[in-house]
Amino acid sequence: MKNIVNLKIVFKVISRNLFILAASLMLCVGVALYYSESFLPFVWAASISFLLGVILFRFTHNQPNNNTISKKDAYLTVTLSWLFLALIGSLPYLFSQTIPSVVDALFESMSGFTTTGSSILTDIEALPQSILFWRSLTHWIGGIGIIVLVIVVMPTLQIGGYHLFTLESSLQEKIQPRIKSVGNRLLFIYVALTISEVIFLLLGHMSFFDSVCHAFGTVATGGFSPKNTSIAAYSPYIQYVIMLFMLLAGTNFVIHYYMLKRQFAKARKNEELKIYYVIVFSLGIIIAAALYFIMGKPLEESFRESFFQVISIITCTGFASADYLLWPTFAWVLIFLAMFLGGSTGSTAGGIKMARHLLLFKNIRRVFYQMMHPKAILPIRLNNNTLSEELNSSILTFVSLYLIIFIVGSLIMLALGLDAKTAASSVATCMAGIGPGIGSVGPTGNFAHLPEIAKLLLTFLMLVGRLELYTVIMLFTRTFWSK
């Protein structure tokens, strides 16, 4: 094991994460005290997180600060970090008995930290305010965690082409060479978006508590709401605000950095940004037309309901302002297919991501062109960067692997007795980190009725999908554990 991974480095990183988690849990103590609720569940959970962090830190106290982390160390560190977060994060639910089942508590916690938003809760508003705050806070923690992961960690490992998508040369020149400076800028953008949304929601007469919880869920593209009806009961103004910030959260944070630096030309040249907005606009218009002409809804309501659900699904947020299962069949089928799109690379959104879809279509186009011109040399480019054939193959492999895992997962769910709609959509929505699905796990349903083995499978798929497949799957290969 010593020659395979450096456990001291792995534990060193995890211990820091556990200290941050303990501090986050103590923040909820203040919320519990404010609302005159029991704060002991958070104290106990924070104590366990802190003590475990101390133990791991003591194990690494003589670890040199200049040790470099290898690819294997990074794979194990990232996966174990999210696993530890989910396990410790489930303790407040268990200690407070708001979710007495270990499997259910782990499902809810993993759904929070992976910003999935799927829930086993049947009456959300019955929970204490402090638990609801913790539930939303897990989104926010997981959201900034995934941003740092995909923009700082993955590019250095060259996982799935992230060094091309997020750390292109222009960005490297501006916000490198120090990783710490990158993280600080990302954190600033993340916090700025969160605070901005809270302010806009307060202007719409949403309570401060609800504003903070919904901002956490929006910017992290998580989807947990402190209300049973999600966003449906709020005013059109509130829905438009959340719609806008979901769209921004699904945008590559590198683009936000460019906008912050007023480098608008670089943002305009980004191919993924263009296809992201084109697809959102196209699907939104198609479904809005169906709601207006087929269902006879008012024009503004058709526009708002359509674009809210389309943006929510594509960005993998999962908020709902309407029950799309009541729409014409082809409309909710489009919603289901949108679950495989995902937002932009380098955003808090999940799914396959727009850049990979764009490259997939470029590969298809190249195949047809080469059938007519066999001797033509046609490199695949993205944002004026030429992809090596090795990198191109890695991206295509990712898409193939994603679909294979989806099919296998769906078949297992069918074998567990679920109907086809519920089986397929529950796997799709958990892999992409969306939240609601189709069938009994739709926008007005939940995951409480699923068998425990199904919940455990979906919990695992949340982790696999959130960490971009390779990070977790690699740990189950013989190659990883060989010297």
C-alpha positions as CSV (number, residue, x, y, z in Angstrom):
1,M,0.0,0.0,0.0
2,K,2.9,2.3,0.8
3,N,4.2,2.1,-2.7
4,I,0.8,2.4,-4.3
5,V,-0.6,5.5,-2.6
6,N,0.8,7.9,0.0
7,L,-1.7,7.5,2.8
8,K,-0.1,10.4,4.7
9,I,-0.9,12.8,1.9
10,V,-4.4,11.3,1.6
11,F,-5.2,11.6,5.3
12,K,-3.7,15.1,5.4
13,V,-6.2,16.4,2.9
14,I,-9.1,14.5,4.4
15,S,-8.3,15.9,7.9
16,R,-8.5,19.5,6.6
17,N,-11.9,18.7,5.0
18,L,-13.1,17.2,8.3
19,F,-12.1,20.4,10.2
20,I,-14.0,22.5,7.6
21,L,-17.0,20.2,8.0
22,A,-16.8,20.5,11.8
23,A,-16.9,24.3,11.5
24,S,-19.8,24.1,9.2
25,L,-21.7,21.9,11.6
26,M,-21.1,24.4,14.4
27,L,-22.6,27.1,12.2
28,C,-25.8,25.2,12.4
29,V,-25.6,25.3,16.2
30,G,-26.2,29.1,15.9
31,V,-29.2,28.5,13.7
32,A,-30.6,26.0,16.1
33,L,-30.2,28.4,19.0
34,Y,-31.8,31.2,17.1
35,Y,-34.9,29.1,16.4
36,S,-34.9,27.5,19.9
37,E,-34.2,24.0,18.6
38,S,-32.0,21.3,19.8
39,F,-28.4,21.9,18.9
40,L,-26.9,18.7,20.3
41,P,-27.2,16.8,17.0
42,F,-24.8,19.3,15.4
43,V,-22.5,19.4,18.4
44,W,-22.1,15.6,18.4
45,A,-21.6,15.5,14.7
46,A,-19.1,18.3,14.8
47,S,-17.2,16.7,17.6
48,I,-17.0,13.4,15.7
49,S,-15.8,15.2,12.6
50,F,-13.2,17.2,14.5
51,L,-11.9,14.2,16.5
52,L,-11.6,12.1,13.4
53,G,-9.8,15.0,11.7
54,V,-7.4,15.2,14.6
55,I,-6.6,11.5,14.4
56,L,-5.9,11.7,10.7
57,F,-3.9,14.9,11.2
58,R,-1.7,13.3,13.9
59,F,-1.0,10.5,11.5
60,T,0.4,13.1,9.1
61,H,2.1,15.5,11.5
62,N,5.6,14.7,10.2
63,Q,4.5,14.8,6.6
64,P,6.7,17.3,4.6
65,N,4.8,20.3,3.2
66,N,6.5,20.0,-0.2
67,N,5.4,16.5,-1.0
68,T,3.7,16.3,-4.4
69,I,0.5,14.4,-4.8
70,S,0.4,11.6,-7.4
71,K,-2.5,10.8,-9.6
72,K,-3.3,7.7,-7.5
73,D,-3.2,9.8,-4.4
74,A,-5.6,12.3,-5.9
75,Y,-8.0,9.7,-7.1
76,L,-8.2,8.1,-3.6
77,T,-8.2,11.5,-1.8
78,V,-11.1,12.9,-3.8
79,T,-13.3,9.8,-3.5
80,L,-12.7,9.3,0.2
81,S,-13.2,13.1,0.9
82,W,-16.7,13.0,-0.6
83,L,-17.4,9.7,1.2
84,F,-16.3,11.1,4.5
85,L,-18.4,14.2,3.9
86,A,-21.5,12.2,3.2
87,L,-21.0,9.9,6.2
88,I,-20.4,12.6,8.7
89,G,-23.1,14.8,7.1
90,S,-25.7,12.1,7.7
91,L,-25.1,12.3,11.5
92,P,-27.3,15.4,12.2
93,Y,-30.3,13.6,10.5
94,L,-29.7,10.4,12.6
95,F,-29.0,12.2,15.9
96,S,-32.1,14.4,15.6
97,Q,-34.2,11.4,14.4
98,T,-35.5,13.5,11.5
99,I,-34.3,10.7,9.3
100,P,-34.0,7.6,11.6
101,S,-32.8,5.2,8.9
102,V,-29.1,5.0,8.2
103,V,-29.6,4.3,4.5
104,D,-32.0,7.2,4.1
105,A,-29.8,9.6,6.0
106,L,-26.8,8.6,3.9
107,F,-28.9,9.0,0.7
108,E,-30.0,12.5,1.8
109,S,-26.5,13.5,2.8
110,M,-24.8,12.2,-0.4
111,S,-27.6,13.9,-2.4
112,G,-26.7,17.2,-0.6
113,F,-22.9,17.1,-1.0
114,T,-23.0,15.8,-4.6
115,T,-25.6,18.6,-5.3
116,T,-28.0,16.1,-6.6
117,G,-31.1,17.2,-4.8
118,S,-33.0,13.9,-4.8
119,S,-34.8,13.4,-1.5
120,I,-36.4,10.7,0.6
121,L,-38.3,13.3,2.7
122,T,-42.1,13.3,2.4
123,D,-42.8,16.4,4.5
124,I,-39.8,18.8,4.2
125,E,-41.5,21.6,6.1
126,A,-42.0,19.4,9.2
127,L,-38.2,19.4,9.8
128,P,-36.6,21.9,12.2
129,Q,-35.2,25.0,10.6
130,S,-31.6,24.1,11.7
131,I,-31.9,20.7,9.9
132,L,-33.2,22.4,6.8
133,F,-30.3,24.9,6.9
134,W,-27.8,22.0,7.2
135,R,-29.5,20.2,4.3
136,S,-29.1,23.3,2.1
137,L,-25.6,24.0,3.4
138,T,-24.4,20.6,2.3
139,H,-25.2,21.8,-1.3
140,W,-23.2,24.9,-0.9
141,I,-20.2,23.0,0.5
142,G,-20.4,20.4,-2.2
143,G,-20.7,23.1,-4.9
144,I,-17.6,25.0,-4.1
145,G,-15.8,21.6,-3.6
146,I,-16.7,20.4,-7.1
147,I,-15.6,23.8,-8.6
148,V,-12.2,23.5,-7.0
149,L,-12.0,19.9,-8.0
150,V,-12.8,20.4,-11.7
151,I,-10.8,23.6,-12.2
152,V,-7.8,23.0,-9.9
153,V,-7.4,19.2,-9.3
154,M,-8.7,17.5,-12.4
155,P,-6.7,19.6,-14.9
156,T,-3.5,18.6,-13.2
157,L,-4.5,14.9,-13.6
158,Q,-5.8,15.4,-17.2
159,I,-9.0,13.6,-16.3
160,G,-11.4,13.5,-19.2
161,G,-9.8,16.5,-20.9
162,Y,-10.3,19.0,-18.1
163,H,-6.9,20.5,-18.6
164,L,-8.3,21.7,-22.0
165,F,-11.8,22.7,-20.9
166,T,-10.9,24.7,-17.8
167,L,-7.3,25.5,-17.7
168,E,-6.7,26.7,-21.2
169,S,-3.5,28.6,-21.9
170,S,-5.1,32.0,-21.5
171,L,-6.4,31.2,-18.0
172,Q,-3.1,29.6,-17.0
173,E,-1.4,32.9,-17.8
174,K,-3.8,35.0,-15.7
175,I,-4.7,33.0,-12.6
176,Q,-1.8,30.7,-12.2
177,P,0.9,29.7,-11.2
178,R,-0.3,29.3,-7.6
179,I,-3.2,27.0,-7.0
180,K,-4.1,29.0,-3.9
181,S,-4.7,32.1,-6.0
182,V,-7.0,30.1,-8.3
183,G,-9.0,28.8,-5.4
184,N,-9.4,32.3,-3.9
185,R,-10.7,33.7,-7.1
186,L,-13.2,30.9,-7.5
187,L,-14.3,31.3,-3.9
188,F,-14.9,35.0,-4.5
189,I,-17.0,34.4,-7.6
190,Y,-19.0,31.6,-5.8
191,V,-19.7,33.8,-2.7
192,A,-20.5,36.8,-4.9
193,L,-23.1,34.9,-6.8
194,T,-24.6,33.5,-3.6
195,I,-24.8,36.9,-1.9
196,S,-26.2,38.5,-5.0
197,E,-29.0,35.9,-5.3
198,V,-29.9,36.4,-1.6
199,I,-30.3,40.1,-2.2
200,F,-32.5,39.7,-5.3
201,L,-34.7,37.1,-3.5
202,L,-35.1,39.4,-0.5
203,L,-36.3,42.1,-2.9
204,G,-39.0,39.7,-4.0
205,H,-40.2,39.5,-0.3
206,M,-38.8,36.0,0.3
207,S,-37.8,35.5,3.9
208,F,-34.1,35.7,4.8
209,F,-34.0,32.0,5.8
210,D,-35.6,30.8,2.6
211,S,-33.5,33.2,0.5
212,V,-30.2,31.8,1.9
213,C,-31.4,28.2,1.6
214,H,-32.5,28.7,-2.0
215,A,-29.3,30.6,-2.9
216,F,-27.3,27.7,-1.5
217,G,-29.3,25.3,-3.7
218,T,-29.2,27.5,-6.8
219,V,-25.5,28.5,-7.0
220,A,-24.5,24.9,-6.2
221,T,-27.1,23.6,-8.7
222,G,-28.3,21.4,-5.9
223,G,-32.1,21.9,-5.7
224,F,-32.9,21.3,-2.1
225,S,-35.7,23.6,-1.1
226,P,-37.1,24.2,2.4
227,K,-40.6,24.0,0.9
228,N,-42.6,20.9,-0.1
229,T,-43.7,22.5,-3.3
230,S,-40.1,23.6,-4.2
231,I,-40.4,26.9,-6.1
232,A,-44.0,26.5,-7.4
233,A,-45.6,28.5,-4.6
234,Y,-43.4,31.6,-5.1
235,S,-44.1,34.6,-7.2
236,P,-43.1,34.8,-10.9
237,Y,-40.4,37.4,-9.9
238,I,-38.8,34.8,-7.5
239,Q,-38.9,32.2,-10.2
240,Y,-37.2,34.4,-12.8
241,V,-34.5,35.3,-10.3
242,I,-33.8,31.7,-9.5
243,M,-34.0,30.9,-13.2
244,L,-31.3,33.5,-14.0
245,F,-28.9,32.3,-11.2
246,M,-29.4,28.6,-12.2
247,L,-28.2,29.6,-15.7
248,L,-25.2,31.5,-14.3
249,A,-24.3,28.6,-12.0
250,G,-24.4,26.2,-15.0
251,T,-21.9,28.4,-16.8
252,N,-18.2,27.7,-16.7
253,F,-16.7,29.6,-13.8
254,V,-13.8,30.5,-16.0
255,I,-16.3,32.6,-18.1
256,H,-17.3,34.4,-14.9
257,Y,-13.6,35.1,-14.3
258,Y,-13.3,36.5,-17.8
259,M,-16.4,38.7,-17.2
260,L,-15.0,39.9,-13.9
261,K,-11.8,40.9,-15.7
262,R,-13.8,42.5,-18.5
263,Q,-12.2,40.1,-21.0
264,F,-15.5,39.8,-23.0
265,A,-13.8,38.7,-26.2
266,K,-12.6,35.5,-24.6
267,A,-16.0,34.8,-23.3
268,R,-17.6,35.3,-26.7
269,K,-15.1,32.9,-28.4
270,N,-16.0,30.1,-26.0
271,E,-17.8,27.4,-28.1
272,E,-19.2,25.6,-25.1
273,L,-20.9,28.8,-23.9
274,K,-22.5,29.3,-27.2
275,I,-23.9,25.7,-27.5
276,Y,-25.0,25.9,-23.9
277,Y,-27.2,28.9,-24.5
278,V,-28.4,27.7,-27.9
279,I,-29.7,24.4,-26.5
280,V,-31.3,26.0,-23.5
281,F,-33.1,28.6,-25.7
282,S,-34.1,26.0,-28.3
283,L,-35.6,23.5,-25.8
284,G,-37.3,26.3,-23.9
285,I,-39.0,27.7,-27.0
286,I,-40.1,24.3,-28.2
287,I,-41.7,23.3,-24.9
288,A,-43.1,26.8,-24.3
289,A,-44.9,26.5,-27.7
290,A,-46.3,23.1,-26.7
291,L,-47.7,24.6,-23.4
292,Y,-49.2,27.6,-25.2
293,F,-50.7,25.9,-28.3
294,I,-51.5,22.4,-26.9
295,M,-52.3,23.0,-23.2
296,G,-53.7,26.6,-23.7
297,K,-51.6,28.1,-21.0
298,P,-51.1,31.9,-21.0
299,L,-48.1,33.0,-23.0
300,E,-46.0,34.3,-20.1
301,E,-46.8,31.3,-17.9
302,S,-45.9,29.0,-20.8
303,F,-42.6,30.8,-21.2
304,R,-41.8,30.8,-17.5
305,E,-42.7,27.2,-16.8
306,S,-40.9,25.9,-19.8
307,F,-37.7,27.8,-19.4
308,F,-37.6,27.3,-15.6
309,Q,-37.8,23.5,-16.0
310,V,-35.5,23.4,-19.0
311,I,-32.8,25.4,-17.2
312,S,-33.3,23.5,-14.0
313,I,-32.8,20.1,-15.7
314,I,-29.9,21.1,-18.0
315,T,-28.0,22.8,-15.2
316,C,-28.8,19.8,-13.0
317,T,-30.3,22.0,-10.3
318,G,-33.6,20.2,-9.9
319,F,-35.8,23.0,-8.6
320,A,-39.4,22.6,-9.9
321,S,-42.0,25.3,-10.5
322,A,-44.5,23.0,-12.3
323,D,-45.2,19.2,-12.6
324,Y,-43.8,18.5,-16.1
325,L,-45.3,15.0,-16.0
326,L,-48.7,16.7,-16.7
327,W,-47.3,18.2,-19.9
328,P,-47.8,16.7,-23.4
329,T,-45.8,13.4,-23.7
330,F,-43.2,14.7,-26.1
331,A,-42.5,17.7,-23.8
332,W,-41.6,15.6,-20.7
333,V,-39.7,13.2,-23.0
334,L,-37.6,16.1,-24.0
335,I,-37.1,16.9,-20.3
336,F,-35.9,13.3,-19.7
337,L,-33.5,13.5,-22.6
338,A,-32.2,16.9,-21.3
339,M,-31.1,15.0,-18.2
340,F,-28.1,13.7,-20.3
341,L,-27.0,17.1,-21.4
342,G,-25.5,18.8,-18.3
343,G,-24.3,22.3,-18.0
344,S,-20.9,23.7,-18.8
345,T,-17.6,22.2,-17.8
346,G,-16.0,24.0,-14.9
347,S,-19.5,24.8,-13.4
348,T,-21.4,23.4,-10.5
349,A,-23.7,21.5,-12.9
350,G,-23.5,17.8,-13.4
351,G,-24.2,15.5,-16.3
352,I,-22.1,14.7,-19.4
353,K,-21.4,18.5,-20.0
354,M,-22.0,20.6,-23.1
355,A,-18.3,20.5,-24.3
356,R,-18.3,16.7,-24.5
357,H,-21.6,16.7,-26.5
358,L,-20.1,19.4,-28.8
359,L,-17.0,17.3,-29.4
360,L,-19.1,14.2,-30.0
361,F,-20.9,15.9,-32.8
362,K,-17.7,17.2,-34.2
363,N,-16.4,13.6,-34.3
364,I,-19.6,12.5,-36.1
365,R,-19.2,15.3,-38.6
366,R,-15.6,14.3,-39.2
367,V,-16.5,10.7,-39.8
368,F,-19.0,11.7,-42.5
369,Y,-16.6,14.1,-44.1
370,Q,-13.8,11.5,-44.2
371,M,-16.1,9.1,-45.9
372,M,-16.2,11.5,-48.8
373,H,-12.6,12.6,-48.5
374,P,-10.6,9.7,-47.1
375,K,-7.2,11.4,-47.4
376,A,-8.3,14.6,-45.6
377,I,-6.6,15.4,-42.3
378,L,-9.2,16.8,-40.0
379,P,-8.1,17.6,-36.4
380,I,-10.8,18.1,-33.8
381,R,-10.7,21.6,-32.3
382,L,-12.4,23.3,-29.3
383,N,-11.9,27.0,-28.6
384,N,-9.1,27.1,-31.2
385,N,-7.3,24.3,-29.3
386,T,-6.5,21.2,-31.3
387,L,-7.2,18.0,-29.4
388,S,-4.8,15.1,-29.6
389,E,-6.3,11.9,-30.7
390,E,-5.5,10.4,-27.3
391,L,-7.5,13.2,-25.6
392,N,-10.3,12.9,-28.1
393,S,-10.5,9.2,-27.5
394,S,-10.7,9.8,-23.8
395,I,-13.6,12.1,-24.1
396,L,-15.5,9.7,-26.4
397,T,-14.8,6.9,-23.9
398,F,-16.2,9.0,-21.1
399,V,-19.5,9.5,-23.0
400,S,-19.6,5.7,-23.8
401,L,-18.9,4.7,-20.2
402,Y,-21.5,7.2,-18.9
403,L,-24.2,5.5,-21.1
404,I,-23.0,2.0,-20.2
405,I,-23.3,2.8,-16.4
406,F,-26.7,4.3,-17.0
407,I,-28.0,1.2,-18.9
408,V,-26.6,-1.2,-16.3
409,G,-27.9,0.8,-13.4
410,S,-31.4,1.0,-15.1
411,L,-31.4,-2.8,-15.6
412,I,-30.6,-3.3,-11.9
413,M,-33.3,-1.0,-10.9
414,L,-35.8,-2.9,-13.1
415,A,-34.6,-6.1,-11.5
416,L,-35.5,-4.6,-8.1
417,G,-39.1,-4.2,-9.2
418,L,-39.3,-0.6,-10.3
419,D,-41.3,0.4,-13.4
420,A,-39.3,1.4,-16.5
421,K,-39.9,5.2,-16.2
422,T,-38.9,5.3,-12.5
423,A,-35.9,2.9,-13.0
424,A,-34.4,4.8,-15.9
425,S,-35.0,8.3,-14.7
426,S,-33.8,7.6,-11.1
427,V,-30.5,6.4,-12.5
428,A,-30.3,9.3,-15.0
429,T,-31.1,12.0,-12.4
430,C,-28.8,10.7,-9.7
431,M,-25.9,10.2,-12.1
432,A,-26.3,13.7,-13.5
433,G,-27.0,15.2,-10.0
434,I,-30.4,16.6,-11.0
435,G,-32.9,15.6,-8.4
436,P,-36.4,14.8,-9.7
437,G,-37.0,12.2,-12.4
438,I,-39.9,10.7,-14.2
439,G,-42.6,8.3,-12.9
440,S,-42.9,7.9,-9.1
441,V,-39.7,10.0,-8.6
442,G,-41.0,13.0,-10.6
443,P,-41.1,16.6,-9.4
444,T,-44.1,15.9,-7.0
445,G,-42.7,12.6,-5.8
446,N,-39.6,11.5,-3.9
447,F,-37.3,8.5,-3.4
448,A,-38.7,7.3,0.0
449,H,-40.6,4.4,-1.4
450,L,-37.6,2.8,-3.2
451,P,-36.1,-0.4,-1.7
452,E,-33.0,0.2,0.5
453,I,-30.7,-1.7,-2.0
454,A,-32.0,0.7,-4.7
455,K,-31.2,3.7,-2.5
456,L,-27.7,2.4,-1.9
457,L,-27.1,1.9,-5.6
458,L,-28.4,5.5,-6.3
459,T,-26.2,6.8,-3.6
460,F,-23.2,5.2,-5.2
461,L,-24.2,6.6,-8.6
462,M,-24.5,10.1,-7.2
463,L,-20.9,9.8,-6.1
464,V,-19.7,8.3,-9.4
465,G,-21.5,10.9,-11.5
466,R,-20.4,13.9,-9.4
467,L,-16.8,12.9,-9.5
468,E,-16.8,12.4,-13.3
469,L,-16.8,8.5,-13.4
470,Y,-13.1,8.0,-13.8
471,T,-12.2,9.3,-10.3
472,V,-14.3,6.6,-8.6
473,I,-14.2,3.8,-11.2
474,M,-10.4,3.9,-11.3
475,L,-10.3,2.6,-7.6
476,F,-12.0,-0.6,-8.7
477,T,-9.4,-1.4,-11.4
478,R,-6.5,-3.8,-11.0
479,T,-4.2,-1.2,-12.6
480,F,-4.8,1.3,-9.7
481,W,-3.7,-1.2,-7.0
482,S,-0.7,-2.5,-8.9
483,K,2.7,-1.1,-8.1
